[in-house]
Amino acid sequence: MTKQGKAAGQFTISNELGLHFRAAAMVVRTAGAFKSRATISNGSAKASASSVLDLLTLAATRGTTVTISAEGDDAVDAVEALGALINRHFAE
């Protein structure tokens, strides 16, 4: 699952509204705290974790399993923080 400078994990969106605008903004804010470049994918659709508009194109509704990937010096920490945000249901 992890290599030096790379990390990935799968997480299920479980909040009622899915990855909506406010939740996407929280993802961008969280991703911005890390040097690593993070992406989130939903099947073949892939989005930068630093772009609200990209994230909204994923159409990740409740029950969707997404893959979070990161590359960089703090990739593992970035994936863990973004995954924790999803697991906390975006504080909803």
PyMOL Python script that loads the backbone (N, CA, C, O; Angstrom):
from pymol import cmd

cmd.read_pdbstr("""\
ATOM      1  N   MET A   1       0.822  -1.195   0.000  1.00  0.00           N
ATOM      2  CA  MET A   1       0.000   0.000   0.000  1.00  0.00           C
ATOM      3  C   MET A   1       0.861   1.252   0.000  1.00  0.00           C
ATOM      4  O   MET A   1       0.511   2.231  -0.660  1.00  0.00           O
ATOM      5  N   THR A   2       1.947   1.249   0.702  1.00  0.00           N
ATOM      6  CA  THR A   2       2.757   2.461   0.727  1.00  0.00           C
ATOM      7  C   THR A   2       4.167   2.171   0.241  1.00  0.00           C
ATOM      8  O   THR A   2       4.699   1.080   0.442  1.00  0.00           O
ATOM      9  N   LYS A   3       4.755   3.155  -0.395  1.00  0.00           N
ATOM     10  CA  LYS A   3       6.152   3.152  -0.790  1.00  0.00           C
ATOM     11  C   LYS A   3       6.707   4.469  -0.294  1.00  0.00           C
ATOM     12  O   LYS A   3       5.950   5.366   0.074  1.00  0.00           O
ATOM     13  N   GLN A   4       8.013   4.591  -0.281  1.00  0.00           N
ATOM     14  CA  GLN A   4       8.572   5.860   0.143  1.00  0.00           C
ATOM     15  C   GLN A   4       8.109   6.947  -0.812  1.00  0.00           C
ATOM     16  O   GLN A   4       8.357   6.881  -2.016  1.00  0.00           O
ATOM     17  N   GLY A   5       7.427   7.957  -0.257  1.00  0.00           N
ATOM     18  CA  GLY A   5       6.954   9.061  -1.063  1.00  0.00           C
ATOM     19  C   GLY A   5       5.619   8.836  -1.728  1.00  0.00           C
ATOM     20  O   GLY A   5       5.118   9.727  -2.414  1.00  0.00           O
ATOM     21  N   LYS A   6       5.022   7.653  -1.543  1.00  0.00           N
ATOM     22  CA  LYS A   6       3.710   7.371  -2.135  1.00  0.00           C
ATOM     23  C   LYS A   6       2.837   6.669  -1.104  1.00  0.00           C
ATOM     24  O   LYS A   6       3.323   5.897  -0.277  1.00  0.00           O
ATOM     25  N   ALA A   7       1.544   6.951  -1.170  1.00  0.00           N
ATOM     26  CA  ALA A   7       0.596   6.279  -0.286  1.00  0.00           C
ATOM     27  C   ALA A   7      -0.770   6.275  -0.947  1.00  0.00           C
ATOM     28  O   ALA A   7      -1.067   7.121  -1.790  1.00  0.00           O
ATOM     29  N   ALA A   8      -1.591   5.323  -0.562  1.00  0.00           N
ATOM     30  CA  ALA A   8      -2.953   5.252  -1.091  1.00  0.00           C
ATOM     31  C   ALA A   8      -3.826   4.509  -0.094  1.00  0.00           C
ATOM     32  O   ALA A   8      -3.341   3.706   0.704  1.00  0.00           O
ATOM     33  N   GLY A   9      -5.106   4.787  -0.154  1.00  0.00           N
ATOM     34  CA  GLY A   9      -6.060   4.094   0.689  1.00  0.00           C
ATOM     35  C   GLY A   9      -7.464   4.257   0.140  1.00  0.00           C
ATOM     36  O   GLY A   9      -7.749   5.210  -0.583  1.00  0.00           O
ATOM     37  N   GLN A  10      -8.332   3.334   0.482  1.00  0.00           N
ATOM     38  CA  GLN A  10      -9.724   3.413   0.050  1.00  0.00           C
ATOM     39  C   GLN A  10     -10.608   3.756   1.239  1.00  0.00           C
ATOM     40  O   GLN A  10     -10.421   3.253   2.347  1.00  0.00           O
ATOM     41  N   PHE A  11     -11.585   4.634   0.973  1.00  0.00           N
ATOM     42  CA  PHE A  11     -12.487   5.113   2.011  1.00  0.00           C
ATOM     43  C   PHE A  11     -13.884   5.224   1.425  1.00  0.00           C
ATOM     44  O   PHE A  11     -14.048   5.534   0.245  1.00  0.00           O
ATOM     45  N   THR A  12     -14.886   4.969   2.250  1.00  0.00           N
ATOM     46  CA  THR A  12     -16.270   5.042   1.795  1.00  0.00           C
ATOM     47  C   THR A  12     -16.926   6.305   2.316  1.00  0.00           C
ATOM     48  O   THR A  12     -16.892   6.600   3.511  1.00  0.00           O
ATOM     49  N   ILE A  13     -17.521   7.041   1.399  1.00  0.00           N
ATOM     50  CA  ILE A  13     -18.260   8.255   1.751  1.00  0.00           C
ATOM     51  C   ILE A  13     -19.559   7.808   2.425  1.00  0.00           C
ATOM     52  O   ILE A  13     -20.377   7.121   1.813  1.00  0.00           O
ATOM     53  N   SER A  14     -19.742   8.197   3.678  1.00  0.00           N
ATOM     54  CA  SER A  14     -20.925   7.712   4.394  1.00  0.00           C
ATOM     55  C   SER A  14     -21.847   8.814   4.903  1.00  0.00           C
ATOM     56  O   SER A  14     -22.898   8.528   5.476  1.00  0.00           O
ATOM     57  N   ASN A  15     -21.460  10.073   4.697  1.00  0.00           N
ATOM     58  CA  ASN A  15     -22.376  11.132   5.128  1.00  0.00           C
ATOM     59  C   ASN A  15     -23.523  11.235   4.131  1.00  0.00           C
ATOM     60  O   ASN A  15     -23.381  10.874   2.963  1.00  0.00           O
ATOM     61  N   GLU A  16     -24.645  11.726   4.601  1.00  0.00           N
ATOM     62  CA  GLU A  16     -25.884  11.727   3.813  1.00  0.00           C
ATOM     63  C   GLU A  16     -25.773  12.460   2.484  1.00  0.00           C
ATOM     64  O   GLU A  16     -26.342  12.012   1.489  1.00  0.00           O
ATOM     65  N   LEU A  17     -25.054  13.576   2.446  1.00  0.00           N
ATOM     66  CA  LEU A  17     -25.004  14.390   1.231  1.00  0.00           C
ATOM     67  C   LEU A  17     -23.831  14.053   0.309  1.00  0.00           C
ATOM     68  O   LEU A  17     -23.696  14.658  -0.754  1.00  0.00           O
ATOM     69  N   GLY A  18     -22.989  13.108   0.693  1.00  0.00           N
ATOM     70  CA  GLY A  18     -21.860  12.741  -0.144  1.00  0.00           C
ATOM     71  C   GLY A  18     -20.808  13.840  -0.179  1.00  0.00           C
ATOM     72  O   GLY A  18     -20.722  14.660   0.735  1.00  0.00           O
ATOM     73  N   LEU A  19     -20.015  13.850  -1.235  1.00  0.00           N
ATOM     74  CA  LEU A  19     -18.944  14.832  -1.382  1.00  0.00           C
ATOM     75  C   LEU A  19     -19.509  16.083  -2.053  1.00  0.00           C
ATOM     76  O   LEU A  19     -19.294  16.321  -3.241  1.00  0.00           O
ATOM     77  N   HIS A  20     -20.237  16.877  -1.263  1.00  0.00           N
ATOM     78  CA  HIS A  20     -20.867  18.101  -1.751  1.00  0.00           C
ATOM     79  C   HIS A  20     -19.902  19.268  -1.575  1.00  0.00           C
ATOM     80  O   HIS A  20     -18.761  19.061  -1.162  1.00  0.00           O
ATOM     81  N   PHE A  21     -20.332  20.483  -1.876  1.00  0.00           N
ATOM     82  CA  PHE A  21     -19.428  21.640  -1.907  1.00  0.00           C
ATOM     83  C   PHE A  21     -18.696  21.870  -0.588  1.00  0.00           C
ATOM     84  O   PHE A  21     -17.475  22.023  -0.588  1.00  0.00           O
ATOM     85  N   ARG A  22     -19.413  21.898   0.536  1.00  0.00           N
ATOM     86  CA  ARG A  22     -18.759  22.172   1.818  1.00  0.00           C
ATOM     87  C   ARG A  22     -17.752  21.082   2.161  1.00  0.00           C
ATOM     88  O   ARG A  22     -16.658  21.369   2.648  1.00  0.00           O
ATOM     89  N   ALA A  23     -18.125  19.830   1.906  1.00  0.00           N
ATOM     90  CA  ALA A  23     -17.210  18.717   2.165  1.00  0.00           C
ATOM     91  C   ALA A  23     -15.983  18.802   1.254  1.00  0.00           C
ATOM     92  O   ALA A  23     -14.862  18.552   1.696  1.00  0.00           O
ATOM     93  N   ALA A  24     -16.196  19.152  -0.004  1.00  0.00           N
ATOM     94  CA  ALA A  24     -15.072  19.301  -0.939  1.00  0.00           C
ATOM     95  C   ALA A  24     -14.140  20.420  -0.485  1.00  0.00           C
ATOM     96  O   ALA A  24     -12.921  20.301  -0.605  1.00  0.00           O
ATOM     97  N   ALA A  25     -14.703  21.495   0.031  1.00  0.00           N
ATOM     98  CA  ALA A  25     -13.877  22.598   0.537  1.00  0.00           C
ATOM     99  C   ALA A  25     -13.038  22.140   1.732  1.00  0.00           C
ATOM    100  O   ALA A  25     -11.900  22.579   1.896  1.00  0.00           O
ATOM    101  N   MET A  26     -13.591  21.272   2.554  1.00  0.00           N
ATOM    102  CA  MET A  26     -12.840  20.729   3.688  1.00  0.00           C
ATOM    103  C   MET A  26     -11.694  19.843   3.199  1.00  0.00           C
ATOM    104  O   MET A  26     -10.608  19.851   3.779  1.00  0.00           O
ATOM    105  N   VAL A  27     -11.937  19.085   2.138  1.00  0.00           N
ATOM    106  CA  VAL A  27     -10.887  18.245   1.558  1.00  0.00           C
ATOM    107  C   VAL A  27      -9.751  19.133   1.048  1.00  0.00           C
ATOM    108  O   VAL A  27      -8.580  18.856   1.308  1.00  0.00           O
ATOM    109  N   VAL A  28     -10.099  20.200   0.322  1.00  0.00           N
ATOM    110  CA  VAL A  28      -9.088  21.118  -0.215  1.00  0.00           C
ATOM    111  C   VAL A  28      -8.277  21.740   0.911  1.00  0.00           C
ATOM    112  O   VAL A  28      -7.053  21.828   0.817  1.00  0.00           O
ATOM    113  N   ARG A  29      -8.942  22.171   1.968  1.00  0.00           N
ATOM    114  CA  ARG A  29      -8.262  22.777   3.113  1.00  0.00           C
ATOM    115  C   ARG A  29      -7.309  21.769   3.769  1.00  0.00           C
ATOM    116  O   ARG A  29      -6.176  22.109   4.112  1.00  0.00           O
ATOM    117  N   THR A  30      -7.771  20.550   3.936  1.00  0.00           N
ATOM    118  CA  THR A  30      -6.945  19.515   4.556  1.00  0.00           C
ATOM    119  C   THR A  30      -5.754  19.166   3.662  1.00  0.00           C
ATOM    120  O   THR A  30      -4.625  19.070   4.144  1.00  0.00           O
ATOM    121  N   ALA A  31      -5.997  18.979   2.385  1.00  0.00           N
ATOM    122  CA  ALA A  31      -4.921  18.641   1.442  1.00  0.00           C
ATOM    123  C   ALA A  31      -3.878  19.747   1.379  1.00  0.00           C
ATOM    124  O   ALA A  31      -2.692  19.477   1.185  1.00  0.00           O
ATOM    125  N   GLY A  32      -4.314  20.987   1.541  1.00  0.00           N
ATOM    126  CA  GLY A  32      -3.408  22.120   1.479  1.00  0.00           C
ATOM    127  C   GLY A  32      -2.424  22.193   2.632  1.00  0.00           C
ATOM    128  O   GLY A  32      -1.452  22.946   2.572  1.00  0.00           O
ATOM    129  N   ALA A  33      -2.664  21.425   3.670  1.00  0.00           N
ATOM    130  CA  ALA A  33      -1.767  21.422   4.829  1.00  0.00           C
ATOM    131  C   ALA A  33      -0.538  20.541   4.606  1.00  0.00           C
ATOM    132  O   ALA A  33       0.356  20.491   5.450  1.00  0.00           O
ATOM    133  N   PHE A  34      -0.498  19.847   3.467  1.00  0.00           N
ATOM    134  CA  PHE A  34       0.589  18.912   3.187  1.00  0.00           C
ATOM    135  C   PHE A  34       1.346  19.318   1.933  1.00  0.00           C
ATOM    136  O   PHE A  34       0.797  19.968   1.042  1.00  0.00           O
ATOM    137  N   LYS A  35       2.603  18.929   1.877  1.00  0.00           N
ATOM    138  CA  LYS A  35       3.422  19.201   0.694  1.00  0.00           C
ATOM    139  C   LYS A  35       3.098  18.234  -0.441  1.00  0.00           C
ATOM    140  O   LYS A  35       3.263  18.575  -1.612  1.00  0.00           O
ATOM    141  N   SER A  36       2.645  17.048  -0.106  1.00  0.00           N
ATOM    142  CA  SER A  36       2.348  16.028  -1.099  1.00  0.00           C
ATOM    143  C   SER A  36       1.182  16.437  -1.989  1.00  0.00           C
ATOM    144  O   SER A  36       0.296  17.189  -1.581  1.00  0.00           O
ATOM    145  N   ARG A  37       1.206  15.927  -3.197  1.00  0.00           N
ATOM    146  CA  ARG A  37       0.111  16.150  -4.141  1.00  0.00           C
ATOM    147  C   ARG A  37      -0.858  14.976  -3.996  1.00  0.00           C
ATOM    148  O   ARG A  37      -0.478  13.823  -4.201  1.00  0.00           O
ATOM    149  N   ALA A  38      -2.100  15.271  -3.646  1.00  0.00           N
ATOM    150  CA  ALA A  38      -3.096  14.221  -3.416  1.00  0.00           C
ATOM    151  C   ALA A  38      -4.167  14.234  -4.497  1.00  0.00           C
ATOM    152  O   ALA A  38      -4.559  15.290  -4.993  1.00  0.00           O
ATOM    153  N   THR A  39      -4.628  13.047  -4.850  1.00  0.00           N
ATOM    154  CA  THR A  39      -5.734  12.902  -5.789  1.00  0.00           C
ATOM    155  C   THR A  39      -6.758  11.963  -5.184  1.00  0.00           C
ATOM    156  O   THR A  39      -6.441  11.110  -4.356  1.00  0.00           O
ATOM    157  N   ILE A  40      -7.991  12.143  -5.618  1.00  0.00           N
ATOM    158  CA  ILE A  40      -9.076  11.262  -5.186  1.00  0.00           C
ATOM    159  C   ILE A  40      -9.735  10.733  -6.441  1.00  0.00           C
ATOM    160  O   ILE A  40     -10.029  11.488  -7.367  1.00  0.00           O
ATOM    161  N   SER A  41      -9.963   9.434  -6.467  1.00  0.00           N
ATOM    162  CA  SER A  41     -10.594   8.844  -7.651  1.00  0.00           C
ATOM    163  C   SER A  41     -11.831   8.045  -7.263  1.00  0.00           C
ATOM    164  O   SER A  41     -11.934   7.475  -6.177  1.00  0.00           O
ATOM    165  N   ASN A  42     -12.749   8.036  -8.195  1.00  0.00           N
ATOM    166  CA  ASN A  42     -14.010   7.312  -8.083  1.00  0.00           C
ATOM    167  C   ASN A  42     -14.134   6.529  -9.381  1.00  0.00           C
ATOM    168  O   ASN A  42     -14.618   7.048 -10.387  1.00  0.00           O
ATOM    169  N   GLY A  43     -13.694   5.278  -9.350  1.00  0.00           N
ATOM    170  CA  GLY A  43     -13.651   4.503 -10.586  1.00  0.00           C
ATOM    171  C   GLY A  43     -12.613   5.105 -11.518  1.00  0.00           C
ATOM    172  O   GLY A  43     -11.456   5.280 -11.136  1.00  0.00           O
ATOM    173  N   SER A  44     -13.022   5.422 -12.734  1.00  0.00           N
ATOM    174  CA  SER A  44     -12.077   5.991 -13.705  1.00  0.00           C
ATOM    175  C   SER A  44     -11.959   7.506 -13.584  1.00  0.00           C
ATOM    176  O   SER A  44     -11.064   8.103 -14.182  1.00  0.00           O
ATOM    177  N   ALA A  45     -12.848   8.134 -12.819  1.00  0.00           N
ATOM    178  CA  ALA A  45     -12.796   9.589 -12.631  1.00  0.00           C
ATOM    179  C   ALA A  45     -11.758   9.917 -11.564  1.00  0.00           C
ATOM    180  O   ALA A  45     -11.726   9.295 -10.502  1.00  0.00           O
ATOM    181  N   LYS A  46     -10.909  10.902 -11.857  1.00  0.00           N
ATOM    182  CA  LYS A  46      -9.829  11.273 -10.943  1.00  0.00           C
ATOM    183  C   LYS A  46      -9.835  12.784 -10.769  1.00  0.00           C
ATOM    184  O   LYS A  46     -10.017  13.525 -11.735  1.00  0.00           O
ATOM    185  N   ALA A  47      -9.633  13.247  -9.518  1.00  0.00           N
ATOM    186  CA  ALA A  47      -9.666  14.678  -9.228  1.00  0.00           C
ATOM    187  C   ALA A  47      -8.531  15.068  -8.305  1.00  0.00           C
ATOM    188  O   ALA A  47      -8.116  14.294  -7.442  1.00  0.00           O
ATOM    189  N   SER A  48      -8.039  16.269  -8.497  1.00  0.00           N
ATOM    190  CA  SER A  48      -7.043  16.826  -7.593  1.00  0.00           C
ATOM    191  C   SER A  48      -7.723  17.149  -6.266  1.00  0.00           C
ATOM    192  O   SER A  48      -8.811  17.725  -6.247  1.00  0.00           O
ATOM    193  N   ALA A  49      -7.089  16.783  -5.166  1.00  0.00           N
ATOM    194  CA  ALA A  49      -7.638  17.085  -3.844  1.00  0.00           C
ATOM    195  C   ALA A  49      -7.489  18.556  -3.501  1.00  0.00           C
ATOM    196  O   ALA A  49      -7.935  18.995  -2.441  1.00  0.00           O
ATOM    197  N   SER A  50      -6.869  19.320  -4.384  1.00  0.00           N
ATOM    198  CA  SER A  50      -6.699  20.755  -4.131  1.00  0.00           C
ATOM    199  C   SER A  50      -7.653  21.613  -4.953  1.00  0.00           C
ATOM    200  O   SER A  50      -7.495  22.833  -5.009  1.00  0.00           O
ATOM    201  N   SER A  51      -8.645  20.986  -5.594  1.00  0.00           N
ATOM    202  CA  SER A  51      -9.601  21.725  -6.417  1.00  0.00           C
ATOM    203  C   SER A  51     -11.035  21.319  -6.101  1.00  0.00           C
ATOM    204  O   SER A  51     -11.435  20.181  -6.347  1.00  0.00           O
ATOM    205  N   VAL A  52     -11.801  22.248  -5.559  1.00  0.00           N
ATOM    206  CA  VAL A  52     -13.204  21.970  -5.244  1.00  0.00           C
ATOM    207  C   VAL A  52     -13.960  21.542  -6.499  1.00  0.00           C
ATOM    208  O   VAL A  52     -14.715  20.571  -6.467  1.00  0.00           O
ATOM    209  N   LEU A  53     -13.762  22.258  -7.597  1.00  0.00           N
ATOM    210  CA  LEU A  53     -14.485  21.922  -8.823  1.00  0.00           C
ATOM    211  C   LEU A  53     -14.136  20.528  -9.319  1.00  0.00           C
ATOM    212  O   LEU A  53     -15.020  19.782  -9.740  1.00  0.00           O
ATOM    213  N   ASP A  54     -12.859  20.168  -9.276  1.00  0.00           N
ATOM    214  CA  ASP A  54     -12.460  18.813  -9.672  1.00  0.00           C
ATOM    215  C   ASP A  54     -13.161  17.776  -8.800  1.00  0.00           C
ATOM    216  O   ASP A  54     -13.682  16.782  -9.304  1.00  0.00           O
ATOM    217  N   LEU A  55     -13.170  18.013  -7.492  1.00  0.00           N
ATOM    218  CA  LEU A  55     -13.770  17.057  -6.570  1.00  0.00           C
ATOM    219  C   LEU A  55     -15.262  16.883  -6.819  1.00  0.00           C
ATOM    220  O   LEU A  55     -15.786  15.774  -6.715  1.00  0.00           O
ATOM    221  N   LEU A  56     -15.945  17.971  -7.146  1.00  0.00           N
ATOM    222  CA  LEU A  56     -17.386  17.877  -7.399  1.00  0.00           C
ATOM    223  C   LEU A  56     -17.692  17.042  -8.639  1.00  0.00           C
ATOM    224  O   LEU A  56     -18.766  16.448  -8.730  1.00  0.00           O
ATOM    225  N   THR A  57     -16.764  16.988  -9.595  1.00  0.00           N
ATOM    226  CA  THR A  57     -17.002  16.187 -10.805  1.00  0.00           C
ATOM    227  C   THR A  57     -16.983  14.691 -10.522  1.00  0.00           C
ATOM    228  O   THR A  57     -17.415  13.902 -11.362  1.00  0.00           O
ATOM    229  N   LEU A  58     -16.492  14.290  -9.358  1.00  0.00           N
ATOM    230  CA  LEU A  58     -16.478  12.868  -9.017  1.00  0.00           C
ATOM    231  C   LEU A  58     -17.876  12.320  -8.772  1.00  0.00           C
ATOM    232  O   LEU A  58     -18.096  11.113  -8.875  1.00  0.00           O
ATOM    233  N   ALA A  59     -18.819  13.192  -8.450  1.00  0.00           N
ATOM    234  CA  ALA A  59     -20.193  12.773  -8.145  1.00  0.00           C
ATOM    235  C   ALA A  59     -20.192  11.642  -7.113  1.00  0.00           C
ATOM    236  O   ALA A  59     -20.873  10.632  -7.289  1.00  0.00           O
ATOM    237  N   ALA A  60     -19.426  11.818  -6.042  1.00  0.00           N
ATOM    238  CA  ALA A  60     -19.293  10.805  -4.999  1.00  0.00           C
ATOM    239  C   ALA A  60     -20.429  10.946  -3.999  1.00  0.00           C
ATOM    240  O   ALA A  60     -20.369  11.773  -3.090  1.00  0.00           O
ATOM    241  N   THR A  61     -21.447  10.148  -4.171  1.00  0.00           N
ATOM    242  CA  THR A  61     -22.605  10.170  -3.289  1.00  0.00           C
ATOM    243  C   THR A  61     -22.374   9.224  -2.108  1.00  0.00           C
ATOM    244  O   THR A  61     -21.367   8.520  -2.040  1.00  0.00           O
ATOM    245  N   ARG A  62     -23.323   9.232  -1.195  1.00  0.00           N
ATOM    246  CA  ARG A  62     -23.242   8.346  -0.030  1.00  0.00           C
ATOM    247  C   ARG A  62     -23.082   6.900  -0.496  1.00  0.00           C
ATOM    248  O   ARG A  62     -23.799   6.437  -1.382  1.00  0.00           O
ATOM    249  N   GLY A  63     -22.138   6.204   0.111  1.00  0.00           N
ATOM    250  CA  GLY A  63     -21.879   4.809  -0.232  1.00  0.00           C
ATOM    251  C   GLY A  63     -20.794   4.613  -1.279  1.00  0.00           C
ATOM    252  O   GLY A  63     -20.400   3.480  -1.553  1.00  0.00           O
ATOM    253  N   THR A  64     -20.309   5.690  -1.863  1.00  0.00           N
ATOM    254  CA  THR A  64     -19.252   5.606  -2.864  1.00  0.00           C
ATOM    255  C   THR A  64     -17.909   5.338  -2.182  1.00  0.00           C
ATOM    256  O   THR A  64     -17.559   5.999  -1.204  1.00  0.00           O
ATOM    257  N   THR A  65     -17.168   4.373  -2.700  1.00  0.00           N
ATOM    258  CA  THR A  65     -15.814   4.130  -2.212  1.00  0.00           C
ATOM    259  C   THR A  65     -14.848   4.863  -3.126  1.00  0.00           C
ATOM    260  O   THR A  65     -14.847   4.660  -4.340  1.00  0.00           O
ATOM    261  N   VAL A  66     -14.030   5.713  -2.533  1.00  0.00           N
ATOM    262  CA  VAL A  66     -13.047   6.486  -3.287  1.00  0.00           C
ATOM    263  C   VAL A  66     -11.648   6.026  -2.899  1.00  0.00           C
ATOM    264  O   VAL A  66     -11.432   5.485  -1.815  1.00  0.00           O
ATOM    265  N   THR A  67     -10.713   6.252  -3.800  1.00  0.00           N
ATOM    266  CA  THR A  67      -9.313   5.964  -3.526  1.00  0.00           C
ATOM    267  C   THR A  67      -8.576   7.285  -3.401  1.00  0.00           C
ATOM    268  O   THR A  67      -8.639   8.133  -4.291  1.00  0.00           O
ATOM    269  N   ILE A  68      -7.883   7.448  -2.299  1.00  0.00           N
ATOM    270  CA  ILE A  68      -7.054   8.633  -2.085  1.00  0.00           C
ATOM    271  C   ILE A  68      -5.609   8.211  -2.304  1.00  0.00           C
ATOM    272  O   ILE A  68      -5.131   7.256  -1.692  1.00  0.00           O
ATOM    273  N   SER A  69      -4.920   8.932  -3.181  1.00  0.00           N
ATOM    274  CA  SER A  69      -3.509   8.675  -3.462  1.00  0.00           C
ATOM    275  C   SER A  69      -2.732   9.956  -3.230  1.00  0.00           C
ATOM    276  O   SER A  69      -3.240  11.053  -3.462  1.00  0.00           O
ATOM    277  N   ALA A  70      -1.501   9.813  -2.773  1.00  0.00           N
ATOM    278  CA  ALA A  70      -0.655  10.990  -2.571  1.00  0.00           C
ATOM    279  C   ALA A  70       0.782  10.630  -2.914  1.00  0.00           C
ATOM    280  O   ALA A  70       1.222   9.494  -2.734  1.00  0.00           O
ATOM    281  N   GLU A  71       1.503  11.630  -3.414  1.00  0.00           N
ATOM    282  CA  GLU A  71       2.923  11.486  -3.712  1.00  0.00           C
ATOM    283  C   GLU A  71       3.658  12.668  -3.104  1.00  0.00           C
ATOM    284  O   GLU A  71       3.257  13.819  -3.277  1.00  0.00           O
ATOM    285  N   GLY A  72       4.732  12.372  -2.394  1.00  0.00           N
ATOM    286  CA  GLY A  72       5.529  13.421  -1.775  1.00  0.00           C
ATOM    287  C   GLY A  72       6.063  12.974  -0.432  1.00  0.00           C
ATOM    288  O   GLY A  72       5.818  11.853   0.013  1.00  0.00           O
ATOM    289  N   ASP A  73       6.796  13.865   0.204  1.00  0.00           N
ATOM    290  CA  ASP A  73       7.460  13.536   1.469  1.00  0.00           C
ATOM    291  C   ASP A  73       6.500  13.164   2.591  1.00  0.00           C
ATOM    292  O   ASP A  73       6.837  12.341   3.442  1.00  0.00           O
ATOM    293  N   ASP A  74       5.309  13.759   2.604  1.00  0.00           N
ATOM    294  CA  ASP A  74       4.345  13.476   3.673  1.00  0.00           C
ATOM    295  C   ASP A  74       3.093  12.777   3.140  1.00  0.00           C
ATOM    296  O   ASP A  74       1.984  13.011   3.622  1.00  0.00           O
ATOM    297  N   ALA A  75       3.290  11.918   2.140  1.00  0.00           N
ATOM    298  CA  ALA A  75       2.168  11.242   1.475  1.00  0.00           C
ATOM    299  C   ALA A  75       1.324  10.408   2.431  1.00  0.00           C
ATOM    300  O   ALA A  75       0.094  10.452   2.379  1.00  0.00           O
ATOM    301  N   VAL A  76       1.976   9.656   3.297  1.00  0.00           N
ATOM    302  CA  VAL A  76       1.232   8.805   4.236  1.00  0.00           C
ATOM    303  C   VAL A  76       0.367   9.667   5.149  1.00  0.00           C
ATOM    304  O   VAL A  76      -0.801   9.351   5.374  1.00  0.00           O
ATOM    305  N   ASP A  77       0.921  10.735   5.668  1.00  0.00           N
ATOM    306  CA  ASP A  77       0.165  11.625   6.551  1.00  0.00           C
ATOM    307  C   ASP A  77      -1.003  12.266   5.813  1.00  0.00           C
ATOM    308  O   ASP A  77      -2.085  12.418   6.381  1.00  0.00           O
ATOM    309  N   ALA A  78      -0.796  12.642   4.554  1.00  0.00           N
ATOM    310  CA  ALA A  78      -1.865  13.268   3.772  1.00  0.00           C
ATOM    311  C   ALA A  78      -3.021  12.297   3.562  1.00  0.00           C
ATOM    312  O   ALA A  78      -4.181  12.663   3.749  1.00  0.00           O
ATOM    313  N   VAL A  79      -2.713  11.075   3.179  1.00  0.00           N
ATOM    314  CA  VAL A  79      -3.769  10.069   2.969  1.00  0.00           C
ATOM    315  C   VAL A  79      -4.504   9.798   4.274  1.00  0.00           C
ATOM    316  O   VAL A  79      -5.731   9.704   4.292  1.00  0.00           O
ATOM    317  N   GLU A  80      -3.760   9.672   5.356  1.00  0.00           N
ATOM    318  CA  GLU A  80      -4.399   9.417   6.655  1.00  0.00           C
ATOM    319  C   GLU A  80      -5.314  10.568   7.063  1.00  0.00           C
ATOM    320  O   GLU A  80      -6.417  10.329   7.556  1.00  0.00           O
ATOM    321  N   ALA A  81      -4.881  11.802   6.868  1.00  0.00           N
ATOM    322  CA  ALA A  81      -5.693  12.960   7.260  1.00  0.00           C
ATOM    323  C   ALA A  81      -6.949  13.072   6.393  1.00  0.00           C
ATOM    324  O   ALA A  81      -8.035  13.347   6.904  1.00  0.00           O
ATOM    325  N   LEU A  82      -6.803  12.860   5.091  1.00  0.00           N
ATOM    326  CA  LEU A  82      -7.974  12.934   4.209  1.00  0.00           C
ATOM    327  C   LEU A  82      -8.929  11.783   4.488  1.00  0.00           C
ATOM    328  O   LEU A  82     -10.147  11.964   4.469  1.00  0.00           O
ATOM    329  N   GLY A  83      -8.386  10.611   4.744  1.00  0.00           N
ATOM    330  CA  GLY A  83      -9.233   9.465   5.091  1.00  0.00           C
ATOM    331  C   GLY A  83      -9.969   9.684   6.404  1.00  0.00           C
ATOM    332  O   GLY A  83     -11.137   9.317   6.530  1.00  0.00           O
ATOM    333  N   ALA A  84      -9.297  10.279   7.380  1.00  0.00           N
ATOM    334  CA  ALA A  84      -9.936  10.565   8.670  1.00  0.00           C
ATOM    335  C   ALA A  84     -11.079  11.556   8.489  1.00  0.00           C
ATOM    336  O   ALA A  84     -12.114  11.438   9.146  1.00  0.00           O
ATOM    337  N   LEU A  85     -10.899  12.528   7.608  1.00  0.00           N
ATOM    338  CA  LEU A  85     -11.956  13.497   7.322  1.00  0.00           C
ATOM    339  C   LEU A  85     -13.192  12.784   6.769  1.00  0.00           C
ATOM    340  O   LEU A  85     -14.315  13.067   7.184  1.00  0.00           O
ATOM    341  N   ILE A  86     -12.979  11.870   5.843  1.00  0.00           N
ATOM    342  CA  ILE A  86     -14.095  11.100   5.280  1.00  0.00           C
ATOM    343  C   ILE A  86     -14.724  10.218   6.356  1.00  0.00           C
ATOM    344  O   ILE A  86     -15.948  10.139   6.463  1.00  0.00           O
ATOM    345  N   ASN A  87     -13.892   9.563   7.143  1.00  0.00           N
ATOM    346  CA  ASN A  87     -14.414   8.679   8.190  1.00  0.00           C
ATOM    347  C   ASN A  87     -15.175   9.434   9.272  1.00  0.00           C
ATOM    348  O   ASN A  87     -16.021   8.850   9.949  1.00  0.00           O
ATOM    349  N   ARG A  88     -14.889  10.726   9.447  1.00  0.00           N
ATOM    350  CA  ARG A  88     -15.631  11.571  10.403  1.00  0.00           C
ATOM    351  C   ARG A  88     -16.865  12.171   9.745  1.00  0.00           C
ATOM    352  O   ARG A  88     -17.501  13.053  10.323  1.00  0.00           O
ATOM    353  N   HIS A  89     -17.214  11.715   8.554  1.00  0.00           N
ATOM    354  CA  HIS A  89     -18.401  12.185   7.837  1.00  0.00           C
ATOM    355  C   HIS A  89     -18.364  13.691   7.587  1.00  0.00           C
ATOM    356  O   HIS A  89     -19.402  14.353   7.581  1.00  0.00           O
ATOM    357  N   PHE A  90     -17.151  14.228   7.379  1.00  0.00           N
ATOM    358  CA  PHE A  90     -16.980  15.659   7.122  1.00  0.00           C
ATOM    359  C   PHE A  90     -17.595  16.516   8.230  1.00  0.00           C
ATOM    360  O   PHE A  90     -18.060  17.627   7.975  1.00  0.00           O
ATOM    361  N   ALA A  91     -17.594  15.999   9.452  1.00  0.00           N
ATOM    362  CA  ALA A  91     -18.108  16.690  10.636  1.00  0.00           C
ATOM    363  C   ALA A  91     -19.576  17.075  10.501  1.00  0.00           C
ATOM    364  O   ALA A  91     -20.008  18.093  11.042  1.00  0.00           O
ATOM    365  N   GLU A  92     -20.332  16.271   9.786  1.00  0.00           N
ATOM    366  CA  GLU A  92     -21.771  16.552   9.636  1.00  0.00           C
ATOM    367  C   GLU A  92     -22.582  15.786  10.648  1.00  0.00           C
ATOM    368  O   GLU A  92     -23.807  15.898  10.671  1.00  0.00           O
TER     369      GLU A  92
END
""", "prot")
cmd.dss("prot")
cmd.show_as("cartoon", "prot")
cmd.util.cbc("prot")
cmd.orient("prot")
